[in-house]
Amino acid sequence: MGIPCADPGHGRSDDVQQAATEAAPDGGHVDAAFVYDANRAIIEQAKGMLMFVYGIDADEAFERLREQSQQHNVKLRLVAQQVSQDLVGLARSSSPTRRMEHDLLLRTAHQRISDAAVRQSGNEAELGGRNA
């Protein structure tokens, strides 16, 4: 899940397509992989937000986005983009207490990681496959 950017246009798929076209070295040929990755990032961000809000896994979050897309005949990317924008707006208007609770979780995450070797290296394989 990404942190919202101060740039109001950041991550907008229309902007992604336009930026890719303008930046293309061959005069406008857009790399399909770039556009695919950008669109996928929008969907993944919305999935992460739904996972947080509803306490669901990634598959269920995707299913909820997909259902909305199909029921209303709107592209999945556009549904995901709107959900993300709406949830960011809602988060910005949330109470200071709730924001402080989230901030505390972020600032103390390192304290809840149980194995110091994993915290330092980020590599569980060094621990003989043990899960942290």
Helices and strands as residue ranges (DSSP letters): H 13-23, H 32-54, H 58-72, H 76-92, H 96-107, G 109-112, H 116-121, G 124-127
